[in-house]
Amino acid sequence: MAIYALGEVEPRIDPTAYVHPDAVVIGDVILGPDTTVWPSAVLRGDYGAIVVGARTSIQDGTVIHAGPGFPTTVGSGCVVGHLVHLEGCTLEDECLVGSGAVVLHHARICSGATVGAGAVVPGRMQVPPGALALGVPAVVKPGAARLHAITVAAAEYIKNGHRYRADLRRLD
């Protein structure tokens, strides 16, 4: 795994978390229990803290960064899709951020909300609980998220992390 200290600051990764060997985790990063970080994801805690709760999936190619005074926090039971960019924002518990979406400084995605694929959530925007945010810039549709789908997807990635820990092997 590409896990790096930056000076004296080392990532803190729960022993039950799964970090794919081709993911990169640097510096001030905390990964909670049963969290999964997939290939080509980069979590770079050099200018600010990144905290990821329990049972959260950070999928392939995602970039998570933070800055001084604006940490990035991802709650528990979240699904962060492929090629997502999170920067200095907060995702509360049981959120889904669709593939290719961008969530920027001081934005807050409340519990049970969904950011649709390719959406851009600008700085300081709040997506209310259970809402769906779509488009560039994102437009909020209250009550349109599907919490059950988020919960099922998060559980599938926990199982997949266990499978990878047990069965992944490099062939070259």
Buried (B, 14 or more C-beta within 10 A) or exposed (E): BEBBEBEEBBBEBBEBBBBBEEBBBBBBBBBBBBBBBBEBBBBBBBBBBBBBBBBBBBBBBBBBBBEEEBBBBBBBBBBBBBBBBBBBBBBBBBBBBBBBBBBBBBBBBBBBBBBBBBBBBBEEBBBBBBBBBBEEEBEBBEEBBEBEEBBEBBBEBBEBBBEBBEEEEEEE
